[in-house]
Structure formats: C-alpha cells, structure tokens
Amino acid sequence: MKAIILKDAGPADNLQFTELAVPAIAAGEVLVKVNAISINPVDVKTRAGKGKWNQLKEEGPVILGWDISGTVTATESPLFKAGDEVFGMVNFPGHGKAYAEYVAAPAAHLALKPANISHEEAAAATLAALTAWQGMTGFTPILPGQKVLIHAAAGGVGHYAVQLAKYWGAYVIGTSSAANKAVVMELGADEHIDYTTRQLDDHAKDIDFVLDTIGGDNIDRSLAIMKKNGTIVSLPSGLKEAVAEKAHAQGINGHPMMVASSGADMQKLANLLEQGKLRSVVSKTFAFNEMVKAHEQIETGRTVGKVIVHV
C-alpha cells in the first residue's frame, strides 16, 4: 500500500513516500481503505520534532496522522461490516498511522459517515470537530442565551465551535482577522472581533464561556472580560498549564484540555452533520503525493477551516 513515513523529525521534505504491507487487524479493529485524510497543526508540530514526536519516535516507522474517512474492507468488530463508510480520529494521542492507503483502526474510535456528506467533509470533522465538542461539553454545558467567545473562529477547531455554540442557543462572538469575518458570520456568529485591530476588553464583556485555541497571553485577555463563575477551556498550546490557576484567582473556572479518540462523540457529530446542523469548511485539498504542500499550508498559520488530502 501507499504510505508516508517519517524517519527523522524536521522540515516537510522529511516526509518519505514508500510502499508498506497492508496492516493486519486485531480484535476490536477494522481495516479502512482511506479516501481522505485531514491535516492538523499537531501533524506539523510532530513532524517538526514537537507535538507527539517524542512519544512516537520509538515506534518506527512513524506514520503521522489521525483523521480518516474511508470504507471498511475487513473487520474484527461487530460494530461495522465490510462496505461501511466510516470516519474518525484514530488512536489519538497515540500512533494513528493515518498517512496510508489502509489503516487498522479501533472500531470504537469510528462512526458511520453520513451519506449526505463527502469523504472530504467527513475527514475534516474529526480531530478539530471532536476538540470543539469535547472542549464545550466536557466541563460545563453551554446554555441558551449565554455569551460564548470563540478564538480563531475561522480556523479548524474554531469554525466547528461557532456552529456548536449556535446550535446550543448561545450568543456567539468569534475572533479572526478582518479577511475572515465573512466566514465567521456565515457560520452563525452574532458578532465578530478583528483581533488585529480591536481590543477584546473594548468590545466584549460578561462572557460566560471561552474556548481558547491560542493560549499564552490570550488567556489573560480572555479572563479580563469574563463573568465570575464563567468557564474558560484552553487547548494544549502556549501556557495552558496556567489557565486553571489564573482563572481560579479571578473566580473563574479554567481547564486545560486535550482531545481523545471517541466513537461515541463521533456519532454525535455524525448526527449533527447528517441533520445539516454542522458543516465542514474545506479550504484546501491536495493529492497524496502533495503531502509536503499540505504541511506547508498548515505552517502558514492562515488556514481557513480544514486542509484535506486525497488518498
């Protein structure tokens, strides 16, 4: 099968195209012929020697990636049968091995792909959508009428978070550059803040919930405009370790968060995708032999929505 391996951490050119044997599946797993892969910042960080590199480097050959959509061709699980179209984030934060033509995936990490969306849209709605879902349901429910602030609202995680918050009836404020304002508003945001020109504390206050996708100083800026007993969830970046301590000092609930594979959560997302309550924004697609270009696109830090690679 076609596959991409990483022998040494470094630039995108270190990604090596090769042929490997189709993986065997164990009890509880299914073999998926992959149609589309979603590329995430964690892929790029890991390739560069950060992210999950130290965890994976002893498991050579390292095959990056966690997000897949494809068709089951063999099964050792009662959850799926051959021919089922499935999608999910596989084995995160372990060794997903998604950059390949076939992936041996735990059935418990997958859900049936809705028939009304493409493999590209499904692959997009995996790690990023799961992160938004778990970050916004794992600590406190978002209630109708609450004010929710989503940072980087046009990005991978952010564009799903905006839609979810609106689905739950919140008043949603999204930050992005002015160039992406239209995207943020089309996703359902009630208000947009251009982070390059407008200060948060001049334009937002009494926020009930913040999904912080940036970390660092952004945590302090967010806490300054939040209600007492509000909740801020900070994703693994920057000074995320400080979020709980800083929030507690101001009477706010702060939580660092890392996404985890979950077929049950994938099914909840699948239901919303099928109902048209959630959609994927796919801004760039690449062929499998253009994986280097896909990584370079993520490295720009300017990607709207998701980057997808066809296998």
C-alpha positions in Angstrom: 0.0 0.0 0.0 1.0 3.6 -0.4 2.2 5.3 2.8 4.2 8.2 4.1 6.8 7.6 6.8 8.9 10.0 8.9 12.3 8.6 9.9 13.6 11.9 11.4 11.9 15.0 12.7 12.4 18.1 10.6 11.1 20.0 7.6 8.2 18.8 5.4 10.7 17.4 3.0 11.5 14.7 5.6 8.1 13.0 4.8 9.1 9.9 2.7 6.7 8.2 0.3 7.0 4.5 0.3 5.2 1.1 -0.1 4.3 -0.9 3.0 2.4 -4.1 3.7 -1.3 -3.6 4.4 -1.6 -3.7 8.2 -3.2 -6.7 10.0 -6.1 -6.0 12.2 -6.6 -7.3 15.8 -9.7 -8.0 17.8 -11.9 -4.9 18.0 -10.3 -3.3 14.9 -11.4 -2.7 11.3 -9.3 -2.2 8.2 -10.2 1.0 6.5 -9.4 1.8 2.9 -8.8 5.5 3.3 -10.3 8.0 0.9 -9.5 11.3 2.6 -7.2 12.5 5.4 -7.4 15.7 7.5 -4.2 17.5 8.2 -3.9 19.3 11.6 -1.4 21.6 13.3 -0.4 18.6 15.6 0.7 16.7 12.5 3.0 19.6 11.6 4.3 20.0 15.1 5.0 16.3 15.4 6.8 16.2 12.1 9.0 19.1 13.2 10.0 17.3 16.4 7.5 18.7 18.8 3.9 17.6 19.4 3.8 13.8 19.7 7.3 13.2 18.3 9.0 12.1 21.5 6.1 9.7 22.1 6.1 8.2 18.6 9.8 8.2 17.6 10.5 4.8 19.2 7.6 3.2 17.3 9.2 3.3 13.9 8.4 3.6 11.2 6.5 6.7 12.3 3.3 7.2 10.2 1.8 10.6 11.0 -1.9 11.5 11.0 -5.1 10.6 12.9 -8.0 11.8 10.9 -9.5 9.5 8.3 -12.6 8.9 6.2 -13.0 5.7 4.1 -14.5 2.3 3.6 -14.3 -0.8 5.8 -12.7 -3.7 3.9 -12.2 -6.2 6.8 -13.5 -6.3 10.3 -12.8 -7.9 13.7 -15.6 -6.0 15.4 -19.4 -6.3 15.5 -19.7 -2.5 15.2 -19.0 -2.4 11.5 -19.2 -4.6 8.4 -17.2 -4.6 5.2 -18.5 -1.9 2.9 -19.5 0.5 5.6 -18.3 4.1 5.1 -16.7 5.4 8.3 -14.8 8.4 9.7 -13.0 9.2 12.9 -9.9 10.3 14.7 -7.8 7.1 15.3 -5.7 6.3 18.3 -5.2 9.9 19.4 -3.0 10.8 21.2 -1.2 7.6 20.2 0.1 6.3 16.9 -2.7 6.9 14.4 -0.8 5.9 11.2 -3.3 7.7 9.0 -0.9 8.7 6.2 -1.5 5.5 4.4 -3.8 3.8 1.9 -5.1 1.4 4.6 -5.4 2.0 8.3 -6.1 -0.5 11.1 -8.4 1.4 13.3 -10.2 0.6 16.6 -13.8 0.3 15.7 -14.6 2.2 19.0 -12.9 5.3 17.5 -15.1 5.5 14.4 -18.7 6.3 13.4 -20.7 5.7 10.2 -20.2 8.5 7.7 -23.4 10.3 6.9 -24.5 9.6 3.4 -25.2 13.3 2.7 -21.6 14.5 3.2 -18.4 13.7 1.2 -15.4 11.8 2.5 -13.5 15.2 2.4 -16.2 16.8 4.7 -16.2 13.8 7.0 -12.4 13.6 7.3 -12.4 17.3 8.2 -14.9 16.8 11.0 -12.7 14.5 13.1 -9.9 15.9 15.4 -11.0 19.5 15.0 -14.7 18.9 15.5 -14.0 16.5 18.3 -11.9 19.1 20.0 -14.6 21.6 19.8 -17.2 19.1 21.0 -15.2 17.8 23.9 -14.0 21.2 25.0 -17.5 22.6 25.0 -19.3 19.7 26.7 -16.7 18.2 28.9 -16.7 20.7 31.7 -19.9 22.6 31.8 -23.0 22.8 29.5 -23.4 25.8 27.3 -26.9 27.1 27.9 -29.2 29.2 25.6 -28.6 32.9 25.9 -25.1 32.6 27.3 -22.3 34.7 25.8 -19.7 32.5 24.2 -16.3 33.7 22.9 -14.5 31.5 20.3 -10.9 32.5 19.5 -9.6 31.8 15.9 -13.2 31.3 14.9 -12.4 30.7 11.2 -9.8 28.0 12.0 -10.1 24.2 12.2 -11.4 23.9 15.7 -13.0 27.4 15.8 -15.3 27.0 12.8 -16.9 24.0 14.4 -17.1 25.6 17.8 -19.0 28.6 16.4 -21.6 26.3 14.9 -22.0 24.1 18.0 -22.4 27.1 20.3 -25.1 28.5 18.0 -26.8 25.0 17.9 -27.0 25.2 21.7 -28.6 28.6 21.6 -25.7 30.8 22.7 -24.8 34.4 21.7 -21.5 33.8 19.9 -18.6 36.2 19.5 -15.8 35.0 17.2 -12.3 36.4 16.7 -10.4 36.3 13.5 -8.7 38.7 11.1 -10.9 41.0 9.1 -10.3 38.9 6.0 -12.2 36.0 7.6 -15.0 38.0 9.1 -17.5 36.9 6.4 -16.7 33.2 7.0 -17.2 33.6 10.8 -20.5 35.4 10.4 -21.7 32.9 7.8 -21.1 30.1 10.3 -23.6 31.8 12.6 -21.6 34.1 14.9 -23.6 37.0 16.2 -20.6 39.3 16.5 -17.0 39.4 15.1 -13.9 40.9 16.6 -10.9 41.6 14.4 -8.0 40.5 16.7 -5.5 42.6 14.7 -7.2 45.9 15.3 -9.7 45.6 18.2 -9.0 45.0 21.8 -11.2 42.4 23.5 -12.0 44.4 26.5 -13.3 47.3 24.4 -15.8 45.2 22.6 -16.8 42.2 24.8 -17.7 41.7 28.4 -19.7 39.4 30.7 -18.6 36.3 28.8 -19.9 33.0 30.2 -17.7 30.7 28.2 -14.4 31.0 26.3 -12.8 28.4 24.0 -9.2 29.5 23.8 -7.4 27.9 20.9 -4.3 30.1 21.2 -3.0 30.1 24.8 -0.3 32.3 26.2 -1.3 35.9 26.9 -4.7 35.2 25.2 -5.7 33.6 28.5 -5.2 36.8 30.5 -7.1 38.9 27.9 -10.0 36.5 28.0 -10.2 36.3 31.7 -10.5 40.0 31.9 -13.8 40.0 30.1 -15.4 37.0 31.8 -18.2 36.7 34.3 -17.5 35.3 37.8 -18.0 31.5 37.7 -17.6 31.5 34.0 -15.6 28.8 32.2 -12.5 29.0 30.0 -11.2 26.0 28.2 -7.7 26.3 26.8 -6.3 23.9 24.2 -2.8 22.5 24.5 -0.7 25.4 23.4 1.3 28.2 25.0 0.9 28.5 28.7 -2.1 26.2 29.1 -0.8 24.9 32.4 -1.5 28.3 33.9 -5.1 28.5 32.9 -6.6 26.8 36.0 -4.5 28.8 38.4 -5.1 32.1 36.7 -8.8 31.5 36.4 -9.3 30.4 40.0 -7.6 33.6 41.2 -10.4 35.6 39.5 -13.3 33.4 40.5 -13.5 31.7 37.1 -13.3 28.0 36.2 -10.3 27.3 34.0 -9.4 24.0 32.3 -6.6 22.8 30.0 -7.9 20.3 27.5 -6.6 17.6 25.1 -8.9 15.8 22.7 -9.2 12.0 22.9 -10.5 9.5 20.4 -14.2 8.6 20.9 -16.5 6.8 18.6 -19.5 7.8 20.8 -18.6 11.5 20.4 -18.0 10.9 16.6 -21.6 9.6 16.4 -23.0 12.7 18.0 -21.1 14.8 15.4 -22.3 12.5 12.6 -25.9 13.1 13.7 -25.4 16.9 13.5 -23.7 16.6 10.1 -26.5 14.5 8.8 -29.1 16.9 10.1 -27.2 19.9 8.5 -26.7 21.5 11.9 -22.9 21.2 11.4 -20.8 21.6 8.3 -17.2 21.4 7.4 -15.3 24.2 5.7 -12.6 22.7 3.5 -10.5 25.4 2.1 -7.6 23.4 0.5 -7.4 19.9 -0.9 -4.2 18.1 -2.0 -3.3 14.8 -3.6 -1.5 12.2 -1.5 1.8 13.0 -3.4 1.3 16.6 -2.4 1.5 16.0 1.4 4.5 18.3 1.7 2.4 21.1 0.3 -0.4 20.3 2.7 2.0 20.6 5.6 3.4 23.9 4.3 -0.2 25.2 4.0 -0.8 24.5 7.7 2.5 26.1 8.6 1.3 29.4 7.2 -1.0 29.7 10.2 -3.6 31.3 7.9 -5.7 28.3 7.0 -9.5 28.8 7.0 -11.3 25.7 8.0 -9.6 22.5 7.1 -6.9 21.1 4.8 -7.7 17.7 3.3 -5.5 15.2 1.4 -7.0 12.6 -1.0 -5.5 9.1 -0.9 
